[in-house]
Amino acid sequence: EVQLVESGGDSVQTGGSLTLSCTASGLSFSDSTVGWYRQSPGDQCELVSRDTYDAITYTKDSVKGRFAISRDSAKNTLYLQMNDLKPDDTGVYFCATPRSRHGTLYIEAVCGNRFLYWGQGAQVSVSS
C-alpha cells in the first residue's frame, strides 16, 4: 500500500519560514515526478512546485525566490522550504506523485483525484 505522510504545517507570522515534509512508503520518490499543491476554495488544487523524474523543476510565479522543493532519496522524503511567508500563502498543502510511471503533475488538478497519490494535507496559516 502506498502512503504519503506529511508534516510541518503550522501557524506563523508574515515573514516567517516553514518546511513541509512528505515521506513515502510503498513507492520510491527517487525516479518519480513529485510536487506540492495548495488547495484553492472548493476542491481545486493549484501546483506550487514540481520536480520531475528527469530533474526539471517548476515553481509558481508568486512563490519564486521564496519556496524551494527538494527531495532526499535516502529518506524517500520530499520537502518544501517556505521562506518569507505571506498571508496569501495560507492554505492546505498536499504532496502528490503520479500513479503511473513517468506521469505528470498538472498546474491545476482536482484535489485527491485518482490519477495521483496524495498526502493527507498540511495546514499552513500565515497571519499579518
N, C-alpha and C positions, 0 to 999 in steps of 0.2 A: 504494500500500500504506500502510495506517495503522500508525503506530508510536507508542507512548508509552514514553519513556525516562526512567527515574527516576534520581535521585542524592540523596546527602545522608545515607544511612543510616550509623550509626556506633555505637560503644560509649561510653556516658557514665556518670557517677555520678548518683545521686539528686540532684535539684535542677538538673541541667544542662539545656541547650537544644540543639535541633537544628532545622534547616529542611530538609524534604524538597522536592525539585523534580521536576516531571514535564513534560517538553517533548514536544509532539505534532508529528508530521508526517503529512501526508495528510488532515488534517481541521482545522477551526478550533474552538478552545475558546470563542471569543467568544460564540457563540449556542447553546452546549451545556450540559447539566447535567453537572457534573463532581464528583468526590469521591474520598475516600480510604477504603479498607477496611483492616482488620487481620485477619490470619488467625488463627482460633481453632484449637485442636487438631483435626486432621483436615483436611477440605477446605472447611470453612465459613469464610466471611468476614463480619465484622461491620462495619457502616458506622461510621466515626469522625466524618466530617464531609462535608457535601454542599452544593454551591452550585448552585441550579437555573438554567436558562436565563433565567428571569424573576426572578432575584436573590433567591430565598428560601433562607435558609441553615439547615441543621440541624447540630447538634453533639451528639454523645453526652454524656449527663449526666456521666459520670466524667471527661471532659476539658474540660468547660466552664470558661471562665476561664483555661485553660492552653494550649489549642490554638486556632489560628485558620487558616481556609482563605482563600486569596486567589488571584487569577489576574492575569496580565499578558497582556492580549490582543495587545499589540505583539510580545511574545516567544513567544506561543502556549504559555505555561507556567503550570502550576498549582503552588501552594505549600501546604505545611502547616507552619506555625510551631508548634513544640512547646516549651513552657516548663515549668519546674518538673517535670521528668520524674520518674516514679516507677517502681519495678521492675515494677508491673503494666502499664506501657505497653510492655513488651518484646514484640516480635513482628515479623513481616514485614508491611510496609505496602505496599499496592498502590494506585496511582491507577487510576481507571476512568471511562469515559464510555459512555453507551448507544450502540449501533449505530444505533438508529432515531431519527429526528429527534423531539425533544421526548419521548424516552423517559425513564424514571426510574431512580433507583438505590434499591433497596430496603434496608431496615435490615439484613436478612440475605441472603446470597447464597452460592451455590456459587462458590468462588474459581475464576477462569478460565472461567466459563460463557460460552456462545457468544452471549449477548444483549448483552454489553458488550465494549468494547475495554479491555485491561488492560495496565498497565505490567509490567515484569519482576519487581518486588518490591524493597524496600529493607529490610535488617535493621536494626532498632533494638534495642539491648541496653542496659538500664539496671541498674546494679549498686548495691547498697545500701552 
